[in-house]
Amino acid sequence: MLEKLERPAVPGKGGPKLFEPGSVLLFIIVSFCLAWILIMKKDAIPPSLRPFMAGTTLVMVLFSFFLLMYSLVKG
């Protein structure tokens, strides 16, 4: 007998939410912890990696602020 195949969830059609509160909170905590670690251990990071890691962390922190403001506005 053939089994019924499940279709992947489509956004807006009862699928997973785009910004689940647990995922947003975890991302915010991780990005701020990474920024704190980079600030505290900046002397231990190789000079060739500093610009890349600083840029990546800055993008993550800015996106965390966006997610925080979005979740406050959306309620």
Biopython code that builds the backbone (N, CA, C, O; Angstrom):
import numpy as np
from Bio.PDB.StructureBuilder import StructureBuilder

atoms = [
    (1, "MET", "N", (0.826, -1.183, 0.000)),
    (1, "MET", "CA", (0.000, 0.000, 0.000)),
    (1, "MET", "C", (0.873, 1.249, 0.000)),
    (1, "MET", "O", (1.967, 1.263, 0.564)),
    (2, "LEU", "N", (0.380, 2.271, -0.628)),
    (2, "LEU", "CA", (1.122, 3.521, -0.692)),
    (2, "LEU", "C", (0.816, 4.376, 0.533)),
    (2, "LEU", "O", (-0.335, 4.508, 0.948)),
    (3, "GLU", "N", (1.869, 4.950, 1.097)),
    (3, "GLU", "CA", (1.697, 5.838, 2.240)),
    (3, "GLU", "C", (1.510, 7.263, 1.745)),
    (3, "GLU", "O", (2.046, 7.652, 0.707)),
    (4, "LYS", "N", (0.750, 8.024, 2.495)),
    (4, "LYS", "CA", (0.527, 9.425, 2.148)),
    (4, "LYS", "C", (1.787, 10.226, 2.475)),
    (4, "LYS", "O", (2.274, 10.184, 3.605)),
    (5, "LEU", "N", (2.310, 10.950, 1.497)),
    (5, "LEU", "CA", (3.509, 11.761, 1.699)),
    (5, "LEU", "C", (3.125, 13.096, 2.313)),
    (5, "LEU", "O", (2.141, 13.719, 1.913)),
    (6, "GLU", "N", (3.912, 13.528, 3.289)),
    (6, "GLU", "CA", (3.662, 14.824, 3.912)),
    (6, "GLU", "C", (4.354, 15.917, 3.124)),
    (6, "GLU", "O", (5.505, 15.766, 2.713)),
    (7, "ARG", "N", (3.662, 17.000, 2.920)),
    (7, "ARG", "CA", (4.238, 18.141, 2.214)),
    (7, "ARG", "C", (4.965, 19.026, 3.211)),
    (7, "ARG", "O", (4.573, 19.108, 4.375)),
    (8, "PRO", "N", (6.025, 19.691, 2.759)),
    (8, "PRO", "CA", (6.716, 20.627, 3.674)),
    (8, "PRO", "C", (5.818, 21.802, 4.021)),
    (8, "PRO", "O", (4.953, 22.198, 3.239)),
    (9, "ALA", "N", (6.040, 22.352, 5.213)),
    (9, "ALA", "CA", (5.229, 23.479, 5.680)),
    (9, "ALA", "C", (5.490, 24.703, 4.818)),
    (9, "ALA", "O", (6.635, 25.028, 4.502)),
    (10, "VAL", "N", (4.411, 25.374, 4.443)),
    (10, "VAL", "CA", (4.494, 26.594, 3.648)),
    (10, "VAL", "C", (4.248, 27.772, 4.574)),
    (10, "VAL", "O", (3.262, 27.775, 5.310)),
    (11, "PRO", "N", (5.139, 28.794, 4.555)),
    (11, "PRO", "CA", (4.906, 29.955, 5.422)),
    (11, "PRO", "C", (3.559, 30.599, 5.140)),
    (11, "PRO", "O", (3.187, 30.786, 3.982)),
    (12, "GLY", "N", (2.832, 30.938, 6.188)),
    (12, "GLY", "CA", (1.527, 31.556, 6.041)),
    (12, "GLY", "C", (0.410, 30.543, 5.878)),
    (12, "GLY", "O", (-0.759, 30.923, 5.824)),
    (13, "LYS", "N", (0.738, 29.280, 5.799)),
    (13, "LYS", "CA", (-0.262, 28.234, 5.612)),
    (13, "LYS", "C", (-0.289, 27.298, 6.818)),
    (13, "LYS", "O", (-0.483, 26.092, 6.664)),
    (14, "GLY", "N", (-0.097, 27.840, 8.002)),
    (14, "GLY", "CA", (-0.111, 27.011, 9.196)),
    (14, "GLY", "C", (1.237, 26.367, 9.486)),
    (14, "GLY", "O", (1.332, 25.492, 10.347)),
    (15, "GLY", "N", (2.271, 26.787, 8.782)),
    (15, "GLY", "CA", (3.600, 26.236, 8.989)),
    (15, "GLY", "C", (4.276, 26.880, 10.178)),
    (15, "GLY", "O", (3.627, 27.568, 10.966)),
    (16, "PRO", "N", (5.565, 26.667, 10.316)),
    (16, "PRO", "CA", (6.287, 27.245, 11.457)),
    (16, "PRO", "C", (6.353, 28.766, 11.361)),
    (16, "PRO", "O", (6.379, 29.338, 10.271)),
    (17, "LYS", "N", (6.381, 29.401, 12.518)),
    (17, "LYS", "CA", (6.476, 30.861, 12.554)),
    (17, "LYS", "C", (7.877, 31.297, 12.152)),
    (17, "LYS", "O", (8.846, 30.564, 12.348)),
    (18, "LEU", "N", (7.973, 32.489, 11.591)),
    (18, "LEU", "CA", (9.260, 32.994, 11.147)),
    (18, "LEU", "C", (10.162, 33.315, 12.326)),
    (18, "LEU", "O", (11.343, 32.967, 12.319)),
    (19, "PHE", "N", (9.612, 33.978, 13.340)),
    (19, "PHE", "CA", (10.396, 34.345, 14.518)),
    (19, "PHE", "C", (9.757, 33.710, 15.744)),
    (19, "PHE", "O", (8.886, 34.312, 16.372)),
    (20, "GLU", "N", (10.179, 32.514, 16.086)),
    (20, "GLU", "CA", (9.673, 31.879, 17.295)),
    (20, "GLU", "C", (10.381, 32.500, 18.494)),
    (20, "GLU", "O", (11.586, 32.741, 18.429)),
    (21, "PRO", "N", (9.668, 32.764, 19.584)),
    (21, "PRO", "CA", (10.266, 33.460, 20.729)),
    (21, "PRO", "C", (11.504, 32.768, 21.296)),
    (21, "PRO", "O", (12.472, 33.442, 21.649)),
    (22, "GLY", "N", (11.493, 31.459, 21.389)),
    (22, "GLY", "CA", (12.646, 30.745, 21.936)),
    (22, "GLY", "C", (13.872, 30.887, 21.057)),
    (22, "GLY", "O", (14.984, 31.054, 21.558)),
    (23, "SER", "N", (13.675, 30.822, 19.746)),
    (23, "SER", "CA", (14.794, 30.957, 18.817)),
    (23, "SER", "C", (15.355, 32.368, 18.832)),
    (23, "SER", "O", (16.570, 32.559, 18.783)),
    (24, "VAL", "N", (14.479, 33.349, 18.899)),
    (24, "VAL", "CA", (14.921, 34.744, 18.938)),
    (24, "VAL", "C", (15.715, 35.013, 20.210)),
    (24, "VAL", "O", (16.775, 35.637, 20.165)),
    (25, "LEU", "N", (15.207, 34.546, 21.333)),
    (25, "LEU", "CA", (15.902, 34.748, 22.603)),
    (25, "LEU", "C", (17.271, 34.076, 22.603)),
    (25, "LEU", "O", (18.252, 34.655, 23.069)),
    (26, "LEU", "N", (17.334, 32.872, 22.088)),
    (26, "LEU", "CA", (18.605, 32.156, 22.012)),
    (26, "LEU", "C", (19.600, 32.895, 21.117)),
    (26, "LEU", "O", (20.773, 33.015, 21.470)),
    (27, "PHE", "N", (19.142, 33.394, 19.957)),
    (27, "PHE", "CA", (20.027, 34.126, 19.053)),
    (27, "PHE", "C", (20.542, 35.401, 19.711)),
    (27, "PHE", "O", (21.719, 35.737, 19.570)),
    (28, "ILE", "N", (19.675, 36.116, 20.428)),
    (28, "ILE", "CA", (20.083, 37.352, 21.100)),
    (28, "ILE", "C", (21.139, 37.050, 22.166)),
    (28, "ILE", "O", (22.142, 37.757, 22.262)),
    (29, "ILE", "N", (20.921, 36.018, 22.955)),
    (29, "ILE", "CA", (21.879, 35.660, 23.999)),
    (29, "ILE", "C", (23.221, 35.258, 23.397)),
    (29, "ILE", "O", (24.272, 35.688, 23.871)),
    (30, "VAL", "N", (23.183, 34.434, 22.353)),
    (30, "VAL", "CA", (24.419, 33.967, 21.725)),
    (30, "VAL", "C", (25.188, 35.128, 21.096)),
    (30, "VAL", "O", (26.408, 35.203, 21.234)),
    (31, "SER", "N", (24.491, 36.029, 20.408)),
    (31, "SER", "CA", (25.207, 37.127, 19.744)),
    (31, "SER", "C", (25.829, 38.084, 20.757)),
    (31, "SER", "O", (26.944, 38.561, 20.544)),
    (32, "PHE", "N", (25.130, 38.373, 21.857)),
    (32, "PHE", "CA", (25.707, 39.257, 22.865)),
    (32, "PHE", "C", (26.842, 38.574, 23.622)),
    (32, "PHE", "O", (27.813, 39.231, 23.998)),
    (33, "CYS", "N", (26.736, 37.265, 23.850)),
    (33, "CYS", "CA", (27.839, 36.539, 24.490)),
    (33, "CYS", "C", (29.070, 36.522, 23.588)),
    (33, "CYS", "O", (30.191, 36.684, 24.068)),
    (34, "LEU", "N", (28.870, 36.330, 22.295)),
    (34, "LEU", "CA", (29.997, 36.361, 21.362)),
    (34, "LEU", "C", (30.656, 37.738, 21.365)),
    (34, "LEU", "O", (31.883, 37.838, 21.363)),
    (35, "ALA", "N", (29.850, 38.798, 21.370)),
    (35, "ALA", "CA", (30.413, 40.149, 21.420)),
    (35, "ALA", "C", (31.194, 40.368, 22.716)),
    (35, "ALA", "O", (32.271, 40.964, 22.697)),
    (36, "TRP", "N", (30.659, 39.893, 23.836)),
    (36, "TRP", "CA", (31.339, 40.051, 25.118)),
    (36, "TRP", "C", (32.659, 39.287, 25.128)),
    (36, "TRP", "O", (33.674, 39.789, 25.611)),
    (37, "ILE", "N", (32.636, 38.067, 24.589)),
    (37, "ILE", "CA", (33.874, 37.275, 24.542)),
    (37, "ILE", "C", (34.917, 37.948, 23.656)),
    (37, "ILE", "O", (36.097, 37.972, 24.004)),
    (38, "LEU", "N", (34.500, 38.491, 22.519)),
    (38, "LEU", "CA", (35.450, 39.174, 21.634)),
    (38, "LEU", "C", (36.057, 40.401, 22.304)),
    (38, "LEU", "O", (37.240, 40.689, 22.124)),
    (39, "ILE", "N", (35.253, 41.119, 23.070)),
    (39, "ILE", "CA", (35.773, 42.300, 23.757)),
    (39, "ILE", "C", (36.744, 41.889, 24.865)),
    (39, "ILE", "O", (37.800, 42.499, 25.033)),
    (40, "MET", "N", (36.377, 40.851, 25.617)),
    (40, "MET", "CA", (37.216, 40.434, 26.747)),
    (40, "MET", "C", (38.506, 39.744, 26.303)),
    (40, "MET", "O", (39.529, 39.880, 26.975)),
    (41, "LYS", "N", (38.484, 39.018, 25.204)),
    (41, "LYS", "CA", (39.638, 38.225, 24.761)),
    (41, "LYS", "C", (40.230, 38.746, 23.447)),
    (41, "LYS", "O", (40.759, 37.968, 22.654)),
    (42, "LYS", "N", (40.143, 40.048, 23.219)),
    (42, "LYS", "CA", (40.615, 40.591, 21.942)),
    (42, "LYS", "C", (42.122, 40.392, 21.735)),
    (42, "LYS", "O", (42.575, 40.336, 20.592)),
    (43, "ASP", "N", (42.891, 40.287, 22.795)),
    (43, "ASP", "CA", (44.335, 40.089, 22.652)),
    (43, "ASP", "C", (44.689, 38.656, 22.242)),
    (43, "ASP", "O", (45.753, 38.419, 21.670)),
    (44, "ALA", "N", (43.803, 37.704, 22.533)),
    (44, "ALA", "CA", (44.072, 36.303, 22.214)),
    (44, "ALA", "C", (43.654, 35.928, 20.793)),
    (44, "ALA", "O", (43.985, 34.839, 20.325)),
    (45, "ILE", "N", (42.931, 36.813, 20.100)),
    (45, "ILE", "CA", (42.471, 36.530, 18.736)),
    (45, "ILE", "C", (43.573, 36.910, 17.757)),
    (45, "ILE", "O", (44.132, 38.003, 17.852)),
    (46, "PRO", "N", (43.892, 36.025, 16.817)),
    (46, "PRO", "CA", (44.924, 36.358, 15.826)),
    (46, "PRO", "C", (44.541, 37.614, 15.026)),
    (46, "PRO", "O", (43.376, 37.786, 14.666)),
    (47, "PRO", "N", (45.510, 38.482, 14.750)),
    (47, "PRO", "CA", (45.201, 39.731, 14.041)),
    (47, "PRO", "C", (44.533, 39.527, 12.683)),
    (47, "PRO", "O", (43.763, 40.379, 12.239)),
    (48, "SER", "N", (44.818, 38.411, 12.022)),
    (48, "SER", "CA", (44.203, 38.193, 10.710)),
    (48, "SER", "C", (42.708, 37.869, 10.810)),
    (48, "SER", "O", (41.970, 38.065, 9.844)),
    (49, "LEU", "N", (42.259, 37.380, 11.963)),
    (49, "LEU", "CA", (40.841, 37.035, 12.140)),
    (49, "LEU", "C", (40.019, 38.160, 12.762)),
    (49, "LEU", "O", (38.790, 38.131, 12.695)),
    (50, "ARG", "N", (40.664, 39.133, 13.355)),
    (50, "ARG", "CA", (39.937, 40.186, 14.076)),
    (50, "ARG", "C", (38.920, 40.932, 13.216)),
    (50, "ARG", "O", (37.775, 41.078, 13.646)),
    (51, "PRO", "N", (39.278, 41.414, 12.021)),
    (51, "PRO", "CA", (38.274, 42.161, 11.239)),
    (51, "PRO", "C", (37.068, 41.301, 10.856)),
    (51, "PRO", "O", (35.930, 41.765, 10.917)),
    (52, "PHE", "N", (37.315, 40.060, 10.467)),
    (52, "PHE", "CA", (36.217, 39.177, 10.082)),
    (52, "PHE", "C", (35.296, 38.887, 11.260)),
    (52, "PHE", "O", (34.074, 38.966, 11.135)),
    (53, "MET", "N", (35.888, 38.550, 12.403)),
    (53, "MET", "CA", (35.081, 38.234, 13.579)),
    (53, "MET", "C", (34.354, 39.462, 14.114)),
    (53, "MET", "O", (33.217, 39.358, 14.574)),
    (54, "ALA", "N", (34.995, 40.613, 14.057)),
    (54, "ALA", "CA", (34.345, 41.841, 14.511)),
    (54, "ALA", "C", (33.167, 42.193, 13.606)),
    (54, "ALA", "O", (32.103, 42.575, 14.093)),
    (55, "GLY", "N", (33.348, 42.068, 12.312)),
    (55, "GLY", "CA", (32.255, 42.354, 11.375)),
    (55, "GLY", "C", (31.095, 41.398, 11.529)),
    (55, "GLY", "O", (29.936, 41.812, 11.516)),
    (56, "THR", "N", (31.402, 40.118, 11.677)),
    (56, "THR", "CA", (30.350, 39.115, 11.854)),
    (56, "THR", "C", (29.585, 39.354, 13.148)),
    (56, "THR", "O", (28.358, 39.262, 13.182)),
    (57, "THR", "N", (30.315, 39.660, 14.206)),
    (57, "THR", "CA", (29.661, 39.918, 15.490)),
    (57, "THR", "C", (28.819, 41.179, 15.436)),
    (57, "THR", "O", (27.730, 41.220, 16.009)),
    (58, "LEU", "N", (29.301, 42.197, 14.764)),
    (58, "LEU", "CA", (28.529, 43.432, 14.628)),
    (58, "LEU", "C", (27.221, 43.179, 13.889)),
    (58, "LEU", "O", (26.173, 43.683, 14.294)),
    (59, "VAL", "N", (27.272, 42.414, 12.821)),
    (59, "VAL", "CA", (26.052, 42.084, 12.071)),
    (59, "VAL", "C", (25.085, 41.293, 12.951)),
    (59, "VAL", "O", (23.881, 41.545, 12.938)),
    (60, "MET", "N", (25.616, 40.339, 13.715)),
    (60, "MET", "CA", (24.751, 39.543, 14.599)),
    (60, "MET", "C", (24.096, 40.400, 15.681)),
    (60, "MET", "O", (22.913, 40.228, 15.974)),
    (61, "VAL", "N", (24.852, 41.316, 16.272)),
    (61, "VAL", "CA", (24.292, 42.178, 17.323)),
    (61, "VAL", "C", (23.251, 43.131, 16.733)),
    (61, "VAL", "O", (22.202, 43.349, 17.338)),
    (62, "LEU", "N", (23.528, 43.694, 15.572)),
    (62, "LEU", "CA", (22.543, 44.582, 14.936)),
    (62, "LEU", "C", (21.267, 43.825, 14.590)),
    (62, "LEU", "O", (20.165, 44.340, 14.779)),
    (63, "PHE", "N", (21.416, 42.602, 14.084)),
    (63, "PHE", "CA", (20.241, 41.800, 13.778)),
    (63, "PHE", "C", (19.487, 41.428, 15.059)),
    (63, "PHE", "O", (18.261, 41.317, 15.045)),
    (64, "SER", "N", (20.211, 41.237, 16.161)),
    (64, "SER", "CA", (19.563, 40.958, 17.448)),
    (64, "SER", "C", (18.720, 42.155, 17.893)),
    (64, "SER", "O", (17.601, 41.982, 18.375)),
    (65, "PHE", "N", (19.256, 43.364, 17.732)),
    (65, "PHE", "CA", (18.480, 44.554, 18.064)),
    (65, "PHE", "C", (17.237, 44.647, 17.189)),
    (65, "PHE", "O", (16.160, 44.990, 17.675)),
    (66, "PHE", "N", (17.378, 44.342, 15.898)),
    (66, "PHE", "CA", (16.222, 44.354, 15.008)),
    (66, "PHE", "C", (15.173, 43.346, 15.476)),
    (66, "PHE", "O", (13.987, 43.668, 15.539)),
    (67, "LEU", "N", (15.606, 42.129, 15.804)),
    (67, "LEU", "CA", (14.665, 41.107, 16.266)),
    (67, "LEU", "C", (13.999, 41.518, 17.572)),
    (67, "LEU", "O", (12.810, 41.272, 17.772)),
    (68, "LEU", "N", (14.761, 42.141, 18.453)),
    (68, "LEU", "CA", (14.204, 42.589, 19.727)),
    (68, "LEU", "C", (13.146, 43.668, 19.503)),
    (68, "LEU", "O", (12.062, 43.604, 20.084)),
    (69, "MET", "N", (13.452, 44.644, 18.674)),
    (69, "MET", "CA", (12.477, 45.704, 18.390)),
    (69, "MET", "C", (11.258, 45.154, 17.640)),
    (69, "MET", "O", (10.126, 45.559, 17.903)),
    (70, "TYR", "N", (11.498, 44.233, 16.709)),
    (70, "TYR", "CA", (10.397, 43.632, 15.957)),
    (70, "TYR", "C", (9.464, 42.875, 16.893)),
    (70, "TYR", "O", (8.243, 42.973, 16.768)),
    (71, "SER", "N", (10.035, 42.120, 17.830)),
    (71, "SER", "CA", (9.190, 41.350, 18.743)),
    (71, "SER", "C", (8.438, 42.262, 19.704)),
    (71, "SER", "O", (7.324, 41.934, 20.112)),
    (72, "LEU", "N", (9.024, 43.406, 20.078)),
    (72, "LEU", "CA", (8.322, 44.340, 20.956)),
    (72, "LEU", "C", (7.185, 45.028, 20.225)),
    (72, "LEU", "O", (6.123, 45.249, 20.807)),
    (73, "VAL", "N", (7.389, 45.374, 18.955)),
    (73, "VAL", "CA", (6.346, 46.056, 18.172)),
    (73, "VAL", "C", (5.224, 45.093, 17.815)),
    (73, "VAL", "O", (4.046, 45.440, 17.912)),
    (74, "LYS", "N", (5.589, 43.880, 17.401)),
    (74, "LYS", "CA", (4.580, 42.902, 17.003)),
    (74, "LYS", "C", (3.780, 42.371, 18.184)),
    (74, "LYS", "O", (2.634, 41.949, 18.029)),
    (75, "GLY", "N", (4.381, 42.394, 19.349)),
    (75, "GLY", "CA", (3.683, 41.954, 20.550)),
    (75, "GLY", "C", (3.743, 40.535, 20.732)),
    (75, "GLY", "O", (3.198, 40.014, 21.705)),
]
sb = StructureBuilder()
sb.init_structure("model")
sb.init_model(0)
sb.init_chain("A")
sb.init_seg("    ")
for serial, (resi, resn, name, xyz) in enumerate(atoms, 1):
    if name == "N":
        sb.init_residue(resn, " ", resi, " ")
    sb.init_atom(name, np.array(xyz, "f"), 0.0, 1.0, " ", f" {name:<3s}", serial, name[0])
structure = sb.get_structure()
